[in-house]
Amino acid sequence: MIYKVNRKKKTATVVGVTSKAVTKITIAAKVKTGGKSYKVNSIKKNAFKGCYQLKTVKAKGKSLKKVRKKALKMLRKK
C-alpha cells in the first residue's frame, strides 16, 4: 500500500498499491513513518486503478472518511 502523509493534519491518504496483482486489501487505521503515527482518512481517486483481480477492500478503524470517485471502480458488485 502506498500512502501520502499530511504532516500538518496528521493524516494519511491511500494513493496506490505496490502490486496490481492483489486480490484483497486491508487499509490500516494508522500508518507510522519517521516515528510518528498518522490516521488514514481517505482513498485517492484511481488508487486501485489496474488492480483487475481485486475483489475485497476492508478498512480497519473508523478514521476513513473519504473515498474519492472511482477509487473502487475495479470492484464488481455481487
Secondary structure as UniProt FT lines:
FT   STRAND          2..6
FT   TURN            7..10
FT   STRAND          11..16
FT   TURN            20..21
FT   STRAND          24..27
FT   STRAND          30..33
FT   TURN            34..35
FT   STRAND          36..43
FT   TURN            45..50
FT   TURN            52..53
FT   STRAND          56..59
FT   STRAND          66..67
FT   TURN            69..74
//
